[in-house]
């Protein structure tokens, strides 16, 4: 047997192997022509500057490149390039072989037979669980489920906060104590996938379930439901729920065309959701108005074993690669259930004129892309779509993940801290809170079963025990015990915060290196407080028609405009769309603008953009009619309100002279509710049982209704921000009869003034 020293003679480069066991260093931007291959030495360190990442290399990296060049006796830059490429490929090969070894040992599958890791994970799941997932054969069921698919919630609820607590070096005991906490749910989708999920036996069921029936349903029953319902958001919940409204929906924000996932306080119509979500929403105060359809199915925790298996492996992982890999193997299952086969395309490559003519002549020809003189891609429209993905599983996972987040926020955090907590930001599986409490870390000890504290130091200053390591569904401190001192949020995916030892910046669409080098925390604050936009230059690699080139792009990085929320006049606090106060603000601003610009009410109606081409003639009751004509007054009021709301004129007259006074008033009330998008009244505004001969009472009742709906009186001195509190209700006139007074007391002024 040869000694180790003898072996080195057979492998002359064995002593140099350490130089190759790391990523090499290369002057990418310097290497711009083949003539550079003949250079007999490495260029100076300044030529190693990477324009794409906008950073220079370190002296240590440059010295490493020089050692490689010298010890391998390279004669020119071309040989250095060859060695760099070979080393890069060999290192990647070594890593992939290690990856293959892990997959074969863990899942008994070879990744070489797959295009993507998610495809590998899907087969590994089927191999381990042995389940047969039933797919839809009813197209209505498929469309029904597609309407219920809503992604993760991401929004900026409040835009600026500064902490002040005893763990900070600049703590001021005279100011209010505040904590800023960044909490993140462990493997949120893994948690949802370990719950009961739809599996088979999908049938349409009767929709005669009551609210109590739904509340009594068990989350771990063999029978599950997905429902299509109408939900009402009571106005008395608006202030409490404004930061994080229940039941998000895909819809365009005001003055926008593209739909986005919004959390609004508006009523929900034909809203598709899992029964566990509906249970929670009803428990938290939403009102079930109607059930349209119910899909019934058999469910079980058929994914739990696979999720737990990967979670256990992740807990035992010894490096970052293994931790990320086992997490990906869980999360990619969700991704495979949600693949949108509608987006798949049919593209054919052709290299001859005959092939191109045949494809272009097809009835489903869409367009073509020419790459070169002899290569063209023909894009064909899909003639049929095969739906073979279990989208019902993905939809359920999304809904169950929201159950955890809503439950933690409302049933724990809001329940414990009430008005002393403010949600600053949320993004799918995380919350940033401002909490007013003496010691939040001490509060955590009371409910350690909710938290994963394993990332804290063993001897942390908060005396927190280390528990629930990587347990799915538990909340962990994203800052690992470092104190968050300041937070700035502009909108979804655009925020920054400081801790006692670092600054973290998040900005979607901007390269990490650009964010690091060109955007500061002060830029975020300047954009928010001074409404100053921030543009940056980025160097990018773009491929157009498979021709790769480097480009410089000037892009908007920071913006203070957020269309997902209504930003108040202070620029810091926000309200959810649909909040009761926003309707009054919109009404008043529009009314104020019209009244100032036109003194004549008729001209106000005509000046409205939607009504510009609409002629108000004698048939609409504005001209040549008796001043006391009730039809004229009611029609004019209706048209004026439509102008305030920028709505088109009615297809049919509101009233006729043959209608009775009670009917006119009731009809006008319903008209107003339709304009304001309000639910119908619990009881008719007028009825024959009310003093039908007393015109004063009808007028009083209608006047109160109008004042409550428009709420102009409370906004005359505040045109930029919603009212901080409800104004005192107007007193009932002395002429009000007993029937009308009883009606007003029954519906309550507070309810009226909410609208």
C-alpha positions in Angstrom: 0.0 0.0 0.0 1.3 3.4 -1.0 1.8 6.1 1.7 -0.1 9.4 1.4 3.1 11.1 0.3 3.6 8.6 -2.5 0.0 9.3 -3.7 0.7 13.0 -4.2 3.1 12.0 -7.0 0.2 10.6 -9.0 -1.9 13.8 -8.4 0.4 16.7 -8.7 -2.3 19.3 -8.0 -3.5 17.7 -4.8 -1.7 20.4 -2.7 -3.5 23.1 -4.7 -7.0 21.7 -4.2 -7.8 24.2 -1.4 -7.5 27.0 -3.9 -10.4 25.5 -5.9 -12.8 24.7 -3.1 -14.5 28.0 -3.3 -16.1 30.3 -5.8 -13.6 31.8 -8.2 -13.0 35.5 -9.0 -13.3 36.8 -12.5 -13.2 40.3 -14.1 -16.5 40.1 -16.0 -16.6 43.7 -17.3 -12.9 43.8 -18.2 -13.3 40.7 -20.4 -15.0 42.4 -23.4 -13.0 41.1 -26.3 -11.1 37.9 -27.4 -7.8 40.0 -27.5 -7.9 40.1 -23.6 -7.3 36.3 -23.6 -3.7 37.0 -24.6 -3.0 39.2 -21.5 -0.1 37.6 -19.7 -1.2 38.6 -16.2 -4.3 39.5 -14.3 -5.6 43.0 -14.6 -5.3 45.4 -11.6 -7.9 45.1 -8.9 -9.9 48.1 -10.2 -10.7 46.1 -13.3 -12.5 43.5 -11.3 -15.3 46.0 -10.5 -18.7 44.3 -11.2 -20.9 46.9 -12.9 -23.9 44.5 -12.8 -23.8 44.3 -9.0 -22.2 47.7 -8.6 -19.5 46.5 -6.2 -15.7 46.0 -6.2 -14.0 42.8 -5.0 -12.1 42.7 -1.8 -8.3 42.7 -1.5 -8.6 39.1 -0.1 -10.5 38.0 -3.2 -8.0 39.6 -5.5 -5.0 38.0 -3.7 -6.8 34.6 -4.1 -7.1 35.2 -7.9 -3.4 36.0 -8.0 -2.4 32.9 -6.1 -4.5 30.7 -8.5 -2.9 32.3 -11.5 0.6 31.9 -10.2 0.4 28.4 -8.5 -1.2 26.8 -11.6 1.4 28.3 -13.8 -1.1 30.0 -16.1 0.5 31.9 -19.0 -2.4 34.2 -20.0 -5.9 35.3 -19.2 -7.5 32.8 -21.5 -6.1 29.9 -19.5 -7.3 31.6 -16.3 -10.8 31.8 -17.9 -10.7 28.1 -18.8 -9.7 27.1 -15.2 -12.4 29.4 -13.8 -15.1 27.8 -15.9 -13.9 24.2 -15.2 -13.8 24.9 -11.5 -17.3 26.4 -11.6 -18.7 23.4 -13.3 -16.9 20.8 -11.2 -18.1 22.6 -8.0 -21.7 22.6 -9.2 -21.4 18.9 -10.2 -20.1 18.0 -6.8 -23.0 19.9 -5.1 -25.5 18.3 -7.4 -24.2 14.8 -6.7 -24.5 15.6 -3.0 -28.1 16.7 -3.6 -28.8 13.5 -5.5 -27.4 11.5 -2.6 -29.7 13.3 -0.1 -32.8 12.8 -2.3 -32.2 9.1 -2.9 -31.5 8.4 0.8 -34.5 10.5 2.0 -37.2 10.0 -0.6 -35.9 7.1 -2.8 -36.1 9.3 -5.8 -33.4 10.5 -8.2 -33.6 14.2 -9.1 -32.0 13.6 -12.5 -35.3 12.3 -13.7 -37.1 15.7 -12.9 -37.0 19.1 -14.4 -37.9 20.9 -11.1 -37.6 20.2 -7.4 -41.4 20.8 -6.9 -42.1 18.0 -9.3 -39.7 15.8 -7.3 -41.5 16.8 -4.1 -44.9 16.0 -5.5 -43.9 12.5 -6.4 -42.2 12.1 -3.1 -45.4 13.1 -1.4 -47.5 10.6 -3.4 -44.9 7.9 -2.7 -45.0 8.5 1.1 -48.8 9.1 1.6 -50.1 6.6 -1.0 -53.2 8.8 -1.5 -55.4 9.0 -4.6 -56.7 12.6 -4.9 -60.0 12.9 -6.7 -60.1 15.5 -9.4 -63.2 17.5 -10.6 -65.3 16.2 -13.5 -67.9 19.0 -13.0 -66.9 22.2 -14.7 -69.1 24.3 -12.3 -67.2 22.9 -9.4 -63.9 24.0 -11.0 -65.1 27.5 -11.6 -66.6 27.6 -8.1 -63.2 26.8 -6.6 -61.4 29.2 -8.8 -63.5 32.0 -7.5 -62.3 31.2 -4.0 -58.5 31.3 -4.7 -57.0 34.3 -3.0 -53.3 34.5 -2.2 -51.5 35.9 0.9 -52.4 39.2 2.4 -49.8 41.9 2.1 -50.5 45.5 3.1 -49.1 48.5 5.0 -51.6 49.4 7.7 -49.8 52.2 9.6 -46.7 53.9 8.2 -44.4 55.1 10.9 -43.6 54.2 14.5 -40.8 54.7 17.0 -40.2 52.3 19.9 -39.5 53.4 23.5 -38.8 50.7 26.1 -36.4 49.7 28.8 -34.3 47.5 26.5 -33.3 50.5 24.4 -30.2 52.5 25.1 -32.1 55.8 24.5 -35.1 54.8 26.6 -37.1 57.8 27.9 -39.1 56.8 31.0 -41.2 59.9 30.7 -42.7 58.9 27.4 -45.2 56.2 26.7 -43.7 52.7 26.6 -43.9 51.1 23.2 -42.5 47.9 21.6 -42.1 47.2 17.9 -42.3 43.5 17.3 -41.8 41.6 14.0 -43.5 38.2 14.4 -43.4 35.5 11.8 -45.3 32.2 11.6 -43.2 29.1 11.3 -43.9 27.4 7.9 -47.4 28.8 7.5 -48.3 26.8 4.5 -46.9 23.6 6.1 -49.1 24.3 9.0 -52.2 24.5 6.8 -51.2 21.4 4.8 -51.1 19.4 8.0 -54.7 20.1 8.6 -57.8 18.3 7.2 -57.8 18.8 3.4 -60.3 17.8 0.7 -59.7 14.4 -0.8 -62.8 12.9 -2.6 -66.6 12.5 -2.9 -67.3 16.1 -4.1 -71.1 16.7 -4.3 -73.3 19.8 -4.3 -75.2 20.0 -1.0 -78.3 21.7 0.3 -77.8 25.3 1.3 -80.1 25.3 4.3 -77.3 25.6 6.9 -77.8 28.2 9.6 -75.2 30.4 11.3 -75.4 28.1 14.4 -75.0 25.0 12.2 -71.8 26.4 10.7 -70.4 27.4 14.2 -71.0 23.9 15.4 -69.0 22.2 12.5 -65.8 20.6 13.6 -62.5 21.4 11.9 -61.6 17.7 12.2 -64.7 16.2 10.8 -64.6 13.7 8.0 -67.0 15.9 6.1 -66.0 19.4 4.9 -67.6 22.2 3.1 -66.8 25.1 0.8 -69.5 27.7 0.6 -70.6 30.6 -1.5 -72.2 33.2 0.7 -73.2 36.8 1.2 -71.6 38.5 4.2 -72.3 41.8 5.8 -69.7 43.8 7.7 -71.5 45.6 10.6 -70.4 49.3 10.9 -69.7 48.9 14.6 -66.8 46.6 13.7 -65.2 49.0 11.2 -63.0 50.9 13.7 -61.8 47.7 15.4 -61.1 45.8 12.2 -59.8 48.6 10.0 -56.2 47.5 10.3 -56.8 43.9 9.3 -60.3 43.4 7.9 -61.7 39.9 7.5 -62.5 38.1 4.2 -60.1 39.6 1.7 -61.2 39.7 -1.9 -59.7 40.2 -5.3 -60.9 43.5 -6.8 -59.5 46.7 -8.3 -58.8 49.5 -5.7 -60.6 52.8 -6.2 -59.5 54.6 -9.4 -57.6 51.5 -10.5 -58.2 48.9 -13.2 -56.1 45.9 -12.2 -57.5 43.7 -9.4 -55.5 43.2 -6.3 -56.0 41.3 -3.1 -57.7 43.9 -0.8 -58.9 43.7 2.8 -62.0 45.8 2.8 -64.9 46.5 5.2 -67.5 46.3 2.4 -70.2 43.7 2.2 -69.2 40.5 0.4 -71.4 39.1 -2.3 -71.1 35.5 -3.6 -67.9 35.1 -1.6 -66.4 31.6 -1.8 -64.6 30.3 1.2 -63.8 27.3 3.4 -66.1 26.6 6.2 -63.3 27.0 8.8 -62.9 30.6 7.7 -66.6 31.2 7.7 -66.7 29.9 11.3 -64.0 32.3 12.4 -65.5 35.3 10.5 -69.0 34.7 12.1 -67.4 34.3 15.5 -65.6 37.6 15.1 -68.8 39.5 14.2 -69.5 39.2 10.4 -73.2 38.5 9.6 -74.2 35.7 7.3 -76.9 37.1 5.0 -77.4 34.3 2.5 -75.9 30.9 1.4 -75.9 30.5 -2.4 -74.2 27.1 -2.9 -72.4 24.5 -0.8 -69.8 22.0 -2.0 -69.5 19.0 0.3 -66.6 16.5 0.4 -64.7 13.9 2.3 -61.6 15.3 4.1 -58.7 14.0 6.1 -55.2 15.0 7.2 -53.6 13.0 4.4 -50.6 15.4 4.0 -49.7 15.5 7.6 -47.2 12.6 7.6 -45.3 14.1 4.8 -45.2 17.6 6.3 -44.2 16.3 9.7 -41.5 14.1 8.1 -39.8 17.1 6.3 -40.3 19.3 9.4 -38.4 16.8 11.5 -35.6 16.6 9.0 -35.4 20.4 8.9 -35.1 20.5 12.7 -32.1 18.1 12.4 -30.5 20.0 9.5 -26.8 21.0 10.0 -26.5 23.7 7.3 -28.6 26.3 5.6 -28.9 24.3 2.4 -30.6 21.4 4.2 -32.9 23.8 6.1 -34.0 25.6 3.0 -34.3 22.3 1.0 -36.7 20.6 3.4 -38.7 23.8 3.7 -39.0 23.9 -0.1 -40.0 20.3 -0.2 -43.0 21.2 2.0 -44.0 24.5 0.4 -43.6 23.3 -3.2 -46.5 20.8 -2.6 -48.8 23.8 -2.2 -47.3 25.3 -5.4 -48.1 22.2 -7.4 -51.7 22.2 -6.3 -52.1 25.8 -7.5 -50.5 25.5 -11.0 -52.7 27.5 -13.4 -53.0 25.3 -16.5 -54.9 28.1 -18.3 -51.5 30.0 -18.6 -49.7 27.2 -20.4 -48.8 28.0 -23.9 -48.4 26.1 -27.2 -45.2 27.2 -29.0 -43.8 25.4 -32.0 -40.3 26.1 -33.4 -39.9 25.9 -37.2 -36.8 26.2 -39.3 -38.3 25.9 -42.8 -40.8 27.9 -44.8 -43.0 24.9 -45.3 -43.3 24.3 -41.5 -44.0 28.0 -40.9 -46.8 28.1 -43.6 -48.5 25.0 -42.1 -48.5 26.4 -38.6 -49.6 29.9 -39.6 -52.5 28.4 -41.6 -54.0 26.8 -38.4 -57.2 28.4 -37.1 -55.7 28.8 -33.6 -52.6 30.7 -34.9 -51.9 33.6 -32.5 -48.5 35.3 -33.4 -45.0 34.5 -34.3 -41.5 35.5 -33.1 -38.6 35.6 -35.5 -35.2 34.7 -33.9 -33.0 34.5 -37.0 -33.3 34.0 -40.7 -33.7 30.2 -40.2 -35.6 30.0 -36.9 -39.0 31.2 -35.9 -41.4 30.4 -33.0 -45.1 30.2 -33.8 -47.5 30.8 -30.9 -50.8 28.9 -31.0 -53.9 29.4 -29.0 -54.9 26.4 -26.8 -57.8 24.5 -28.4 -58.5 22.5 -25.2 -57.4 22.7 -21.6 -57.0 19.7 -19.4 -57.6 20.5 -15.7 -55.6 17.9 -13.8 -54.4 19.9 -10.8 -56.1 19.5 -7.4 -56.9 23.3 -7.2 -59.4 22.6 -4.4 -56.5 21.5 -2.2 -54.5 24.7 -2.9 -57.6 26.9 -2.3 -58.1 25.2 1.1 -54.5 25.6 2.1 -54.7 29.3 1.4 -57.9 29.7 3.4 -56.6 27.7 6.4 -53.4 29.8 6.5 -55.6 32.9 6.9 -57.4 31.2 9.7 -54.2 31.0 11.7 -53.2 34.6 11.0 -56.7 36.1 11.7 -57.0 33.9 14.8 -53.7 35.0 16.3 -54.4 38.6 15.6 -57.9 38.9 16.8 -58.3 36.1 19.4 -54.9 36.6 21.0 -53.2 39.9 20.3 -56.3 42.2 20.0 -58.0 40.3 22.8 -55.0 40.8 25.1 -54.0 44.3 24.2 -57.2 45.8 22.7 -56.6 49.5 21.9 -53.0 49.3 23.0 -51.9 47.4 19.9 -51.6 48.7 16.4 -50.9 46.6 13.3 -48.2 48.3 11.3 -47.6 45.8 8.5 -48.5 42.3 7.4 -47.3 40.1 4.7 -48.8 36.6 4.3 -47.2 35.0 7.3 -45.9 37.9 9.4 -47.0 40.8 11.5 -45.2 44.0 12.5 -46.9 45.4 15.7 -46.7 48.5 17.8 -47.6 47.4 21.3 -48.0 49.6 24.4 -47.1 47.3 27.3 -44.7 47.4 30.2 -42.7 44.3 29.0 -43.7 42.4 25.9 -41.1 39.7 26.5 -42.5 39.1 29.9 -46.0 38.8 28.3 -44.6 36.1 26.0 -43.8 33.9 29.0 -47.5 33.8 29.8 -48.3 32.1 26.5 -45.1 30.3 25.4 -47.2 27.6 23.7 -47.9 30.2 20.9 -44.2 31.1 20.3 -41.0 29.5 19.0 -38.2 31.0 21.1 -35.4 28.7 19.9 -33.6 31.5 18.0 -33.0 33.5 21.1 -29.6 33.3 22.8 -29.5 30.7 25.5 -28.7 33.3 28.1 -30.9 36.0 26.7 -31.6 39.2 28.7 -35.4 38.4 28.7 -35.0 35.1 30.5 -37.1 33.4 27.9 -36.8 29.6 27.8 -36.0 28.1 24.4 -39.0 26.1 23.3 -40.9 24.9 20.2 -38.0 24.8 17.8 -39.3 24.9 14.2 -42.8 23.8 15.3 -45.1 24.7 12.4 -47.7 27.4 13.1 -45.8 28.9 16.1 -44.9 32.6 16.0 -41.2 33.5 16.2 -39.4 36.8 16.7 -38.0 37.6 13.3 -35.3 39.8 14.9 -34.2 37.0 17.2 -34.3 39.2 20.3 -32.8 42.3 18.8 -34.8 45.4 19.7 -36.7 47.0 16.8 -36.4 50.8 17.3 -37.9 52.4 14.3 -40.2 51.5 11.4 -41.2 53.1 8.1 -43.7 51.6 5.8 -44.8 53.0 2.4 -47.0 50.2 1.0 -47.0 46.5 0.4 -43.5 45.1 -0.1 -41.9 48.5 0.6 -40.8 49.1 4.2 -37.7 49.4 6.4 -36.9 49.2 10.0 -34.0 49.6 12.4 -32.9 47.4 15.3 -30.3 48.0 17.9 -27.6 46.5 15.6 -28.8 46.7 12.0 -31.0 48.2 9.3 -33.3 46.0 7.3 -34.8 47.2 4.0 -37.5 45.5 1.9 -38.3 46.7 -1.6 -39.8 44.5 -4.3 -38.6 45.0 -7.9 -35.2 46.4 -6.9 -32.0 44.4 -7.0 -30.6 43.6 -3.6 -27.2 45.2 -4.4 -29.0 48.4 -5.6 -31.1 48.5 -2.5 -28.0 48.0 -0.3 -25.9 50.7 -2.1 -28.3 53.4 -3.3 -31.3 53.5 -0.9 -31.0 54.4 2.8 -33.4 54.3 5.7 -33.6 58.1 5.5 -34.8 57.8 1.9 -37.8 55.8 3.2 -38.5 58.5 5.8 -38.1 61.3 3.3 -40.5 59.7 0.9 -43.1 59.3 3.6 -42.8 62.6 5.5 -42.0 64.9 2.5 -43.8 62.9 -0.2 -40.6 62.7 -2.3 -40.3 60.0 -4.9 -37.1 58.1 -5.2 -35.7 56.8 -8.6 -32.6 54.6 -9.0 -30.5 53.3 -11.8 -30.0 49.6 -12.1 -27.8 47.5 -14.4 -29.6 44.4 -15.6 -29.2 41.5 -18.0 -32.1 41.2 -20.5 -32.9 38.6 -23.1 -34.9 39.7 -26.1 -35.5 37.1 -28.8 -32.8 35.1 -27.0 -30.2 37.8 -27.6 -28.7 38.6 -24.2 -27.5 42.2 -23.5 -26.7 44.4 -20.5 -28.9 47.5 -20.0 -29.2 50.4 -17.5 -32.7 51.0 -16.2 -34.0 54.0 -14.3 -36.8 52.8 -12.1 -39.1 54.3 -9.5 -38.0 52.7 -6.2 -39.9 54.5 -3.4 -43.4 56.0 -3.6 -45.7 57.3 -0.9 -48.8 56.4 -2.8 -50.6 53.3 -1.6 -53.8 52.3 -3.4 -54.5 49.3 -1.2 -55.5 51.6 1.7 -57.0 55.0 2.2 -54.2 57.2 3.6 -55.4 59.8 6.1 -54.4 63.5 6.0 -51.5 63.0 8.4 -49.9 60.6 5.8 -49.2 58.1 8.6 -52.4 56.4 9.6 -54.7 54.6 7.1 -58.1 53.1 6.8 -59.4 50.1 5.0 -61.6 50.7 1.9 -65.2 50.6 2.8 -64.8 52.2 6.3 -67.9 54.0 7.3 -66.2 57.4 7.6 -64.7 57.3 4.0 -68.1 57.4 2.4 -68.9 60.6 4.2 -65.6 62.1 3.3 -66.1 61.3 -0.4 -69.6 62.7 -0.3 -68.5 65.9 1.3 -65.5 66.5 -0.9 -67.6 66.0 -4.0 -70.4 68.1 -2.7 -68.1 70.9 -1.6 -66.4 71.0 -5.0 -69.7 71.1 -6.8 -71.3 73.8 -4.6 -68.2 76.0 -4.9 -68.0 75.7 -8.7 -71.8 76.1 -9.4 -74.3 78.1 -7.5 -77.3 76.8 -9.5 -78.2 73.2 -8.5 -79.4 72.5 -12.0 -76.0 73.5 -13.5 -74.3 71.3 -10.9 -76.1 68.3 -12.2 -75.3 69.2 -15.8 -71.7 69.9 -15.0 -71.0 66.4 -13.7 -68.7 64.6 -16.1 -71.0 61.6 -16.5 -74.0 63.9 -17.2 -72.2 66.3 -19.6 -74.0 64.8 -22.6 -77.3 64.2 -20.8 -80.1 66.7 -21.5 -82.4 67.4 -18.6 -85.7 68.3 -20.3 -89.2 68.9 -19.1 -89.8 65.2 -19.0 -87.4 65.0 -16.0 -89.4 67.5 -14.0 -86.9 70.3 -13.9 -88.8 72.9 -16.0 -92.3 74.2 -16.3 -93.6 72.3 -13.3 -95.4 73.5 -10.2 -93.0 74.3 -7.4 -95.0 72.1 -5.0 -94.9 69.0 -7.3 -93.6 66.1 -5.2 -92.5 64.3 -8.4 -90.3 67.2 -9.4 -88.7 67.5 -5.9 -88.0 63.8 -5.6 -86.6 63.4 -9.2 -84.4 66.5 -8.8 -83.0 65.2 -5.5 -82.3 61.8 -7.1 -80.5 63.3 -10.1 -78.5 65.7 -7.8 -77.4 62.8 -5.7 -76.4 60.9 -8.8 -74.3 63.8 -9.9 -72.5 63.8 -6.6 -71.8 60.1 -7.0 -71.0 60.5 -10.7 -73.6 57.9 -11.5 -75.5 57.7 -14.8 -79.1 58.9 -14.9 -81.8 56.5 -13.9 -83.3 54.3 -16.6 -86.7 54.9 -15.1 -88.3 57.8 -13.3 -88.1 57.5 -9.5 -91.7 58.6 -8.8 -95.0 59.3 -10.6 -97.8 61.5 -9.6 -100.0 58.5 -9.0 -97.7 57.1 -6.3 -98.8 57.7 -2.7 -96.6 59.8 -0.3 -95.6 56.7 1.7 -94.5 54.8 -1.4 -92.5 57.8 -2.7 -90.6 58.1 0.6 -89.9 54.4 0.7 -88.9 54.3 -2.9 -86.5 57.2 -2.4 -85.0 55.5 0.6 -84.3 52.4 -1.5 -82.9 54.6 -4.3 -80.5 56.2 -1.8 -79.4 52.9 -0.5 -78.7 51.6 -4.0 -76.7 54.7 -4.8 -74.7 54.4 -1.5 -74.4 50.6 -1.9 -76.0 50.0 1.4 -78.0 46.9 2.4 -81.8 47.2 2.4 -83.3 48.5 5.7 -84.4 46.0 8.3 -87.8 47.6 8.2 -89.5 49.8 5.6 -89.0 53.5 6.1 -92.7 54.2 5.9 -95.8 52.0 6.0 -99.5 52.5 6.0 -99.5 51.9 9.7 -97.5 55.1 10.3 -99.4 58.4 10.3 -100.2 58.3 6.5 -101.9 61.7 6.6 -99.1 63.5 8.5 -96.8 65.0 5.9 -94.6 66.7 8.6 -93.7 63.3 10.1 -92.8 61.8 6.7 -90.6 64.9 6.0 -89.0 64.6 9.5 -88.3 60.9 9.0 -86.9 61.4 5.5 -84.8 64.4 6.7 -83.2 62.3 9.4 -82.5 59.5 6.9 -80.8 61.9 4.5 -78.8 63.6 7.2 -77.5 60.3 8.4 -76.7 59.0 5.0 -74.9 62.1 3.7 -73.5 63.3 7.1 -72.6 66.6 5.6 -73.1 68.6 8.8 -70.3 66.8 10.6 -67.8 67.4 7.8 -68.3 71.1 7.0 -65.3 72.0 9.1 -63.0 69.1 8.1 -62.5 68.4 4.5 -59.3 66.3 4.6 -59.7 63.7 7.3 -62.6 61.6 8.6 -64.4 62.7 11.7 -62.7 61.4 14.9 -66.0 60.7 16.6 -69.7 60.5 15.8 -71.5 63.8 16.2 -74.5 64.2 18.4 -77.7 63.1 16.7 -80.2 65.9 15.7 -83.1 66.4 17.9 -86.5 65.3 16.7 -88.7 68.2 15.8 -91.7 68.9 18.0 -94.1 68.2 15.1 -92.9 64.5 15.0 -95.8 62.1 15.7 -95.5 59.2 18.1 -95.2 56.6 15.3 -92.3 58.3 13.6 -90.6 59.0 16.9 -90.8 55.4 17.9 -89.4 54.4 14.5 -86.4 56.7 14.9 -85.7 55.4 18.4 -86.1 51.8 17.2 -83.5 52.0 14.4 -81.2 54.2 16.6 -79.4 57.4 15.8 -76.0 55.8 16.1 -76.8 53.3 13.4 -78.1 56.1 11.1 -75.0 58.3 11.7 -72.7 55.4 10.8 -73.9 55.9 7.3 
